[in-house]
Structure formats: structure tokens, C-alpha cells
Amino acid sequence: MNRLWPAVARVTDSALGPYQTAVLRIGVALTWLLFLLREYPHRQELYGPDSPWSWDLAAQLVGANDAFTVLLWSDGQVWFEAVYALAVLFSLLLLLGWRTRTMTALFMVGVLSLQNRSVFMGDGGDNVLHLMAIYLVLTRCGQVWSLDARRAARARARGERTHDGVGPALWAVLGFVLLLGSLAGRTDGDWFIPALLWTVWLGQAVWWLAGRLARTDQPRILLDVVGNVVHNGALLVITAEACLIYATAGWYKVQGSRWQDGTAVHYPLHLEYFSPWPSLAGLLTASGTLVMLVTYVTVVVQVAFPFTLFNRRVKNVLLGFMILEHAVIAVVLGLPFFSLAMIAADAVFLPTSFLRRAGRLAARARGRLRARGDAAPVPPPRCPDGPPGRPSVVGPAEAAPVTDGVPGPRT
């Protein structure tokens, strides 16, 4: 029992992995934002009225599987454009860490609404984004590297409490929209997502009341403990999910004959759909030995990765290999968003010391850029006494007047 209390205290006293969850937030939001921006010219064919998966087909499927999507609340063009634009906005705000708790819920709504509208539009990375968008709602992913963290740090430095007027206004508007959707019967299908949204909405209200009306710090401490437990539980689920993805992929590969004979990597590199750079793919598959090594190493790493979490050094080596592998897949196979989603999920396993060092380097680079901008040379003032056509410059010592082309004595 004495050994159990330190573990319980660690889980309840703080939110574990603040840097890892911040990187996950940034990576997931950036991936979805880049995808929406790249597909903006094709949004009508993907999720809009011009999609081959028509509005009626989507409504039938959602009615059967009770998936959550606000795009089916109306089949109008204006509604679709508004939902798509808001999805882009919520992704950007979550990336910056502005009102992170609210933005995680709105980001989840945007992801689920578009993906559940056209379930066949994706390359595998959409499944990872789908899951991580839900898990992020339960995490405290804005504690570092966010606008929220910077605002809180400035308030602490001034010895003040953060007086937030935007938060309550945003909370009221979102509650009104959620209430209208519930009263109109738009959320009758899937109960989990509406229940999660209502829970977050009520939790925000309780948190605000505890900070404003409570006479002691005990209510806020209790809410902190609850938030830490929920965050740490969600972080555990995220790590388990990532391990499950790799373990499942590895064990299914083991059962395939092409993976067993070491030729599996050869075939996707010669498919036209997955060959944006045919010459590069041909170069990588020119050596049969290299193809065999990459095939076997991929299977071994995916199967072994969940078991290496008990050894940091081995885990970090395999983690670096997997991140490199996804980067190669993004370039060679033309699957950038799948790779970005997987790299974002892999970020929860990055060492805290590495992330802190990366943060310090980024801060130094930003400081140097600001210093260069502030130290930009300013042209010195011109001397008003100089003759026309030959302006003189006032320096440390004032230039002597010029008389008939002969400079006068310096003073």
C-alpha cells in the first residue's frame, strides 16, 4: 500500500506529459488544417453537394450507424460553406492554443462532421485524426506552447488573476447552439458525442463558478484533481491506441505471403496511384536486398515497438526509425497527411528532455529573429546646413561647413 500512494499522488497532482500532449495537439491540428486548405478547391466533390457520395446516401448511412455530423443538419450550400470555413478556423485556433478546452471540442465537431459526411474519403490517416480528435477533448493539452499558457504566465508575473470575458461569452453562444440542436432533434442519433459536448460545457461552467464564487481554494483543487485524472487516463488511452495501431499492422503483415518473402515493399512503389516520383521509386526498388531489408525491418519494428516502452533507449531508436519511415512514405508514396497524422500520434512517446530542448532552441531562434528586426539600421538624420545636391550626415562629430568647395575647420 505504501508503494501505491506515490503513484496515486503522481496521477492526481499533475497532468502528465504536458509537452507530449501539446505536440499532439499541434500535430493533429496542423495535419487537418493543411488537408482542408489543400482540398479547398475540391471541397464540393469531397464533402459538399457535388460529392459522388450524395447527401441522401450520407443521410441513409448516418441513420443506420448513428454517426455524428452537423453537415446533415441541412443540405444547403451556405450551411456547407459555413461548416467548412469554421472547421478551418477551429483547426487554426487549436494549433495556436487559443481557448484550448473549447477549441478541442469544436475541432472534434469539425473533424467528425466532415469525415462522417463522406466516409470513403481518406487514406488511413483520417482514422487516426478521428480518434485523436475525440481523445484531445479529454486532455489538458494547452498547458505549454499555447496562447492560453502565455496569457496565464503573464497574469502570474503581474500577480493578477486572469479576468476572462471572452470565455464566458463563447461558452454562452456555444451552449445556445447546442441547446437548439438538441431541441430540434439533430443530436438524437449518436448519444456519445452530444453527451461529451454537454459534459465539457457544464464542466466549464463549474470551473468558472469555482474560481469566481468559492471563498476557499478547495473547490478549485478538487476540480484540478478531477481534470488531472481525466487527462492522464486519456493520455494512457492515446498511448495504448498508438501501440495497438502498430501491433495490429505488424501482426497482419506477418500473415501476408509477400511480407514473409520480403517483396511487399516492392509492389506499392510501382503502383501509379502511389508513385508521384516514379524515378525515385525505381531507384529504391533497384536493389532486391534493400527491398527485403526494408520489408523485414518494417515488420519487426511494428511488432516489437509496444514491448520496447519498458526500455527508453530502445524505444527512442525505434521511434526515430518509425518517424523517418513515415517521412519517406509521405514523399515516396505521396501520402503526406497519413504520415503527418502518424507522426503526430508518435509524438506522445517523445522524451520530455528532447521536447524541452527543442522548445528552448525554438525560443532562441525566435529571440534572434526579433533582435535582428529590432536592430535594423536606421538612416541617420541629414544635416540641414548642407548645400543642395550634397547632403551631409550628422555623425558623432558634426560635419564642418563647406565654403567654396573647401571644407572649413572642424570644431
C-alpha positions as CSV (number, residue, x, y, z in Angstrom):
1,M,0.0,0.0,0.0
2,N,2.9,2.4,0.8
3,R,4.1,1.9,-2.8
4,L,0.7,2.7,-4.2
5,W,0.3,6.1,-2.7
6,P,3.2,7.8,-4.7
7,A,1.7,6.5,-7.9
8,V,-1.8,7.8,-6.9
9,A,-0.3,11.2,-5.9
10,R,1.5,11.5,-9.2
11,V,-1.6,10.8,-11.2
12,T,-3.8,13.2,-9.2
13,D,-1.3,16.0,-8.5
14,S,-0.4,16.9,-12.1
15,A,-1.2,16.4,-15.7
16,L,1.4,14.0,-17.1
17,G,3.1,14.6,-20.4
18,P,2.2,18.3,-20.9
19,Y,4.8,18.7,-23.7
20,Q,3.7,15.4,-25.4
21,T,0.1,16.4,-25.5
22,A,1.0,19.9,-26.7
23,V,2.9,18.4,-29.6
24,L,0.0,16.0,-30.3
25,R,-2.4,19.0,-30.3
26,I,-0.2,20.9,-32.7
27,G,0.4,18.0,-35.0
28,V,-3.2,16.9,-35.3
29,A,-4.5,20.4,-35.8
30,L,-1.8,21.2,-38.3
31,T,-2.5,18.0,-40.3
32,W,-6.2,18.7,-40.5
33,L,-5.7,22.3,-41.3
34,L,-3.3,21.6,-44.2
35,F,-5.6,18.9,-45.5
36,L,-8.6,21.3,-45.5
37,L,-6.6,24.1,-47.2
38,R,-5.1,21.8,-49.8
39,E,-8.5,20.3,-50.7
40,Y,-10.3,23.7,-50.6
41,P,-10.7,23.8,-54.4
42,H,-12.2,20.2,-54.3
43,R,-14.3,20.6,-51.2
44,Q,-17.5,20.4,-53.1
45,E,-16.6,17.0,-54.6
46,L,-15.3,15.7,-51.3
47,Y,-17.9,16.7,-48.7
48,G,-20.3,19.1,-50.5
49,P,-23.3,18.9,-52.7
50,D,-21.3,17.7,-55.7
51,S,-19.9,14.7,-53.9
52,P,-20.4,11.3,-55.6
53,W,-21.5,10.2,-52.1
54,S,-24.6,12.2,-52.3
55,W,-26.5,13.9,-49.4
56,D,-29.2,11.2,-49.5
57,L,-26.7,8.4,-49.4
58,A,-24.9,10.0,-46.5
59,A,-28.2,10.5,-44.6
60,Q,-29.1,6.9,-45.1
61,L,-25.7,5.7,-43.8
62,V,-25.7,8.1,-40.8
63,G,-29.3,6.9,-40.0
64,A,-28.0,3.3,-39.9
65,N,-24.8,3.8,-37.9
66,D,-25.8,6.8,-35.8
67,A,-22.6,8.7,-36.7
68,F,-22.4,12.4,-35.7
69,T,-22.2,15.1,-38.3
70,V,-23.6,18.6,-38.4
71,L,-23.3,18.7,-42.2
72,L,-26.5,16.7,-42.5
73,W,-28.5,19.2,-40.5
74,S,-29.1,21.0,-43.8
75,D,-28.4,20.3,-47.5
76,G,-27.9,24.0,-48.3
77,Q,-24.8,25.4,-49.9
78,V,-24.5,28.2,-47.4
79,W,-24.5,25.7,-44.5
80,F,-21.8,23.6,-46.1
81,E,-19.6,26.6,-46.7
82,A,-20.0,27.8,-43.1
83,V,-19.2,24.4,-41.6
84,Y,-16.1,24.0,-43.8
85,A,-14.9,27.6,-43.0
86,L,-15.4,27.0,-39.3
87,A,-13.5,23.7,-39.4
88,V,-10.6,25.6,-40.9
89,L,-10.9,28.3,-38.2
90,F,-11.1,25.9,-35.3
91,S,-8.1,24.0,-36.6
92,L,-6.0,27.2,-36.6
93,L,-7.1,28.3,-33.2
94,L,-6.4,24.9,-31.7
95,L,-3.0,24.9,-33.3
96,L,-2.3,28.3,-31.6
97,G,-3.8,27.1,-28.3
98,W,-6.4,29.8,-28.0
99,R,-9.2,28.8,-25.6
100,T,-7.9,25.3,-25.9
101,R,-10.6,23.5,-23.9
102,T,-13.3,24.9,-26.1
103,M,-11.4,24.6,-29.3
104,T,-10.7,20.9,-28.7
105,A,-14.5,20.3,-28.6
106,L,-15.1,22.4,-31.7
107,F,-12.2,20.9,-33.5
108,M,-13.7,17.4,-32.8
109,V,-17.1,18.6,-34.2
110,G,-15.4,19.8,-37.4
111,V,-13.4,16.6,-37.9
112,L,-16.4,14.3,-37.3
113,S,-18.8,16.4,-39.3
114,L,-16.7,16.3,-42.5
115,Q,-15.4,12.7,-42.2
116,N,-18.8,11.2,-41.3
117,R,-20.3,13.1,-44.2
118,S,-18.2,11.2,-46.7
119,V,-16.7,8.1,-45.0
120,F,-14.9,6.9,-48.1
121,M,-12.7,9.9,-48.5
122,G,-9.4,9.1,-46.7
123,D,-6.1,7.3,-46.8
124,G,-5.9,5.8,-43.3
125,G,-4.7,9.0,-41.7
126,D,-8.3,10.1,-41.3
127,N,-8.9,7.3,-38.9
128,V,-6.1,8.5,-36.7
129,L,-7.4,12.0,-36.8
130,H,-10.9,10.8,-36.0
131,L,-9.7,9.1,-32.8
132,M,-7.2,11.7,-31.7
133,A,-9.8,14.5,-32.1
134,I,-12.0,12.7,-29.6
135,Y,-9.2,12.0,-27.1
136,L,-7.9,15.6,-27.2
137,V,-11.1,16.8,-25.7
138,L,-10.3,14.9,-22.5
139,T,-6.7,16.2,-22.2
140,R,-5.2,19.4,-20.8
141,C,-3.2,20.0,-24.0
142,G,-2.8,23.7,-23.6
143,Q,-0.6,23.9,-20.6
144,V,2.5,24.6,-22.6
145,W,3.2,26.1,-26.1
146,S,-0.1,27.8,-26.4
147,L,-1.6,31.3,-26.2
148,D,-3.5,30.2,-23.1
149,A,-0.3,29.3,-21.3
150,R,1.3,32.6,-22.3
151,R,-1.7,34.6,-21.1
152,A,-1.6,32.7,-17.8
153,A,2.1,33.2,-17.4
154,R,1.7,37.0,-17.9
155,A,-1.1,37.1,-15.4
156,R,1.1,35.3,-12.8
157,A,4.0,37.6,-13.5
158,R,1.8,40.6,-12.7
159,G,0.3,38.8,-9.6
160,E,-3.2,39.1,-11.1
161,R,-6.0,36.7,-11.8
162,T,-6.9,36.2,-15.4
163,H,-10.2,38.0,-15.9
164,D,-11.6,36.3,-18.9
165,G,-14.6,38.0,-20.6
166,V,-14.3,36.2,-24.0
167,G,-14.6,32.7,-22.4
168,P,-18.0,33.2,-20.8
169,A,-19.3,34.8,-24.0
170,L,-18.1,32.0,-26.1
171,W,-19.5,29.5,-23.6
172,A,-22.9,31.1,-23.8
173,V,-23.0,31.1,-27.6
174,L,-22.0,27.5,-27.9
175,G,-24.4,26.4,-25.2
176,F,-27.2,28.2,-27.1
177,V,-26.3,26.4,-30.4
178,L,-26.0,23.0,-28.6
179,L,-29.4,23.6,-27.0
180,L,-31.0,24.4,-30.3
181,G,-29.6,21.3,-31.9
182,S,-30.8,19.1,-29.1
183,L,-34.3,20.6,-29.1
184,A,-34.5,20.3,-32.9
185,G,-33.7,16.6,-32.6
186,R,-30.5,16.9,-34.6
187,T,-28.4,15.0,-32.0
188,D,-30.8,12.1,-31.5
189,G,-28.7,9.6,-33.4
190,D,-25.3,9.3,-31.7
191,W,-25.6,9.9,-27.9
192,F,-21.8,9.8,-27.1
193,I,-20.7,13.0,-28.9
194,P,-23.6,15.2,-27.7
195,A,-23.1,13.8,-24.1
196,L,-19.4,14.6,-24.4
197,L,-20.1,18.2,-25.6
198,W,-22.6,18.8,-22.8
199,T,-20.2,17.4,-20.2
200,V,-17.5,19.8,-21.5
201,W,-19.9,22.7,-21.5
202,L,-21.1,22.0,-17.9
203,G,-17.6,21.4,-16.7
204,Q,-16.5,24.8,-18.0
205,A,-19.4,26.4,-16.1
206,V,-18.4,24.6,-12.8
207,W,-14.8,25.6,-13.3
208,W,-15.7,29.2,-13.8
209,L,-18.0,29.3,-10.8
210,A,-15.4,27.7,-8.6
211,G,-12.9,30.3,-9.5
212,R,-15.2,33.3,-9.1
213,L,-17.6,32.4,-6.2
214,A,-15.7,30.0,-4.0
215,R,-14.4,31.5,-0.8
216,T,-11.6,28.9,-0.5
217,D,-9.3,27.1,-2.9
218,Q,-10.7,23.7,-2.0
219,P,-13.3,23.5,-4.9
220,R,-10.7,24.5,-7.5
221,I,-8.2,22.0,-6.0
222,L,-10.8,19.2,-6.3
223,L,-11.6,20.2,-9.9
224,D,-7.8,20.2,-10.6
225,V,-7.6,16.6,-9.3
226,V,-10.5,15.5,-11.5
227,G,-9.0,17.2,-14.5
228,N,-5.6,15.6,-14.0
229,V,-7.1,12.2,-13.6
230,V,-9.2,12.5,-16.8
231,H,-6.1,13.9,-18.6
232,N,-3.9,11.1,-17.5
233,G,-6.5,8.5,-18.4
234,A,-6.9,10.0,-21.8
235,L,-3.1,10.0,-22.3
236,L,-2.9,6.4,-21.3
237,V,-5.6,5.6,-23.9
238,I,-3.8,7.6,-26.6
239,T,-0.5,5.6,-26.0
240,A,-2.4,2.3,-26.0
241,E,-4.2,3.3,-29.2
242,A,-0.9,4.1,-30.9
243,C,0.6,0.8,-29.7
244,L,-2.4,-1.1,-30.9
245,I,-2.2,0.5,-34.4
246,Y,1.4,-0.6,-34.8
247,A,0.9,-4.0,-33.2
248,T,-2.1,-4.8,-35.4
249,A,-0.4,-3.6,-38.5
250,G,2.7,-5.7,-37.7
251,W,0.8,-8.9,-36.9
252,Y,-1.3,-8.6,-40.1
253,K,1.8,-8.1,-42.1
254,V,3.4,-11.2,-40.6
255,Q,0.5,-13.3,-42.0
256,G,0.9,-12.0,-45.6
257,S,2.9,-14.1,-48.0
258,R,4.5,-11.0,-49.7
259,W,5.8,-9.8,-46.3
260,Q,7.1,-13.2,-45.5
261,D,9.2,-13.5,-48.7
262,G,10.4,-9.9,-48.3
263,T,8.9,-8.4,-51.5
264,A,5.9,-6.5,-50.1
265,V,7.6,-3.0,-50.3
266,H,8.2,-3.5,-54.0
267,Y,4.6,-3.5,-55.1
268,P,3.2,-0.2,-53.8
269,L,6.2,1.6,-55.1
270,H,5.2,0.5,-58.7
271,L,1.5,1.4,-58.4
272,E,0.7,4.5,-60.5
273,Y,-1.6,5.9,-57.8
274,F,1.2,5.7,-55.2
275,S,4.1,6.8,-57.4
276,P,4.3,10.6,-57.6
277,W,8.1,10.2,-58.2
278,P,8.5,7.1,-60.4
279,S,12.2,7.6,-60.8
280,L,12.7,7.7,-57.1
281,A,10.6,4.6,-56.6
282,G,12.6,2.8,-59.2
283,L,15.8,3.8,-57.5
284,L,14.6,2.4,-54.2
285,T,13.5,-0.9,-55.7
286,A,16.6,-1.4,-57.9
287,S,18.2,-3.5,-55.2
288,G,16.3,-6.6,-54.1
289,T,18.4,-6.8,-51.0
290,L,17.4,-3.3,-49.9
291,V,13.7,-4.1,-50.5
292,M,14.0,-7.3,-48.5
293,L,15.7,-5.5,-45.6
294,V,13.2,-2.6,-45.5
295,T,10.3,-5.2,-45.6
296,Y,11.6,-7.2,-42.7
297,V,12.7,-4.3,-40.6
298,T,9.3,-2.6,-41.0
299,V,7.5,-5.8,-39.7
300,V,10.0,-6.3,-36.8
301,V,9.8,-2.6,-35.7
302,Q,5.9,-2.5,-35.8
303,V,5.6,-5.8,-33.8
304,A,8.3,-5.0,-31.3
305,F,7.5,-1.3,-30.6
306,P,4.9,-1.9,-27.9
307,F,7.3,-4.1,-26.0
308,T,10.1,-1.5,-26.1
309,L,8.2,1.0,-24.0
310,F,9.9,-0.5,-20.9
311,N,13.4,0.4,-22.3
312,R,13.8,4.1,-23.1
313,R,16.9,3.8,-25.3
314,V,15.5,1.0,-27.5
315,K,12.1,2.8,-27.7
316,N,13.7,6.1,-28.8
317,V,15.7,4.3,-31.5
318,L,12.6,2.5,-32.9
319,L,10.6,5.7,-32.6
320,G,13.2,7.6,-34.7
321,F,13.1,4.9,-37.3
322,M,9.2,5.0,-37.5
323,I,9.2,8.8,-37.8
324,L,11.8,8.5,-40.6
325,E,9.7,5.8,-42.2
326,H,6.6,7.9,-42.2
327,A,8.6,10.8,-43.7
328,V,9.7,8.6,-46.5
329,I,6.2,7.4,-47.1
330,A,5.0,11.0,-47.3
331,V,7.5,11.7,-50.1
332,V,7.8,8.4,-52.0
333,L,4.2,7.2,-51.8
334,G,2.6,10.6,-51.9
335,L,0.7,10.2,-48.6
336,P,1.7,13.4,-46.6
337,F,-1.4,13.6,-44.4
338,F,-1.3,10.0,-43.4
339,S,2.3,10.4,-42.4
340,L,1.7,13.6,-40.6
341,A,-1.1,12.0,-38.6
342,M,1.0,9.1,-37.6
343,I,4.0,11.3,-36.7
344,A,1.6,13.4,-34.5
345,A,0.5,10.2,-32.8
346,D,4.1,9.1,-32.3
347,A,4.8,12.4,-30.6
348,V,3.3,11.1,-27.3
349,F,6.4,8.8,-27.0
350,L,9.0,11.5,-27.4
351,P,11.2,12.2,-24.4
352,T,10.4,15.2,-22.3
353,S,14.0,16.3,-22.3
354,F,14.1,16.3,-26.1
355,L,10.9,18.3,-26.3
356,R,12.2,20.9,-23.8
357,R,15.4,21.2,-25.6
358,A,13.6,21.7,-28.9
359,G,11.4,24.3,-27.2
360,R,14.4,26.2,-26.0
361,L,16.0,26.2,-29.4
362,A,12.9,27.5,-31.0
363,A,12.6,30.2,-28.4
364,R,16.3,31.2,-29.0
365,A,15.7,31.3,-32.8
366,R,12.6,33.4,-32.3
367,G,14.5,35.8,-30.0
368,R,17.3,36.2,-32.5
369,L,14.8,37.0,-35.3
370,R,13.2,39.6,-33.1
371,A,16.6,41.0,-32.2
372,R,17.6,41.3,-35.8
373,G,14.3,43.1,-36.5
374,D,14.8,45.5,-33.7
375,A,18.4,46.2,-34.6
376,A,17.6,47.1,-38.2
377,P,19.8,50.1,-39.2
378,V,18.1,53.4,-39.1
379,P,19.3,56.0,-41.6
380,P,21.0,58.9,-39.8
381,P,19.4,62.4,-40.0
382,R,20.6,64.7,-42.7
383,C,22.3,68.0,-41.8
384,P,20.0,70.9,-42.9
385,D,23.0,73.1,-43.4
386,G,24.5,71.2,-46.4
387,P,24.2,72.7,-49.9
388,P,21.7,71.3,-52.3
389,G,22.7,68.1,-54.1
390,R,25.4,67.3,-51.5
391,P,23.6,66.2,-48.3
392,S,25.9,65.7,-45.3
393,V,25.3,63.3,-42.5
394,V,25.3,64.2,-38.8
395,G,27.6,61.7,-37.1
396,P,29.3,61.6,-33.8
397,A,31.1,64.8,-34.7
398,E,29.1,67.4,-36.7
399,A,30.5,67.8,-40.2
400,A,32.2,71.1,-40.9
401,P,30.5,73.5,-43.3
402,V,31.7,73.7,-46.8
403,T,32.7,77.0,-48.3
404,D,33.6,77.4,-52.0
405,G,34.4,73.7,-52.2
406,V,36.9,73.9,-49.4
407,P,35.9,72.2,-46.1
408,G,36.2,74.5,-43.1
409,P,37.9,73.7,-39.8
410,R,36.3,71.2,-37.5
411,T,35.1,72.4,-34.2
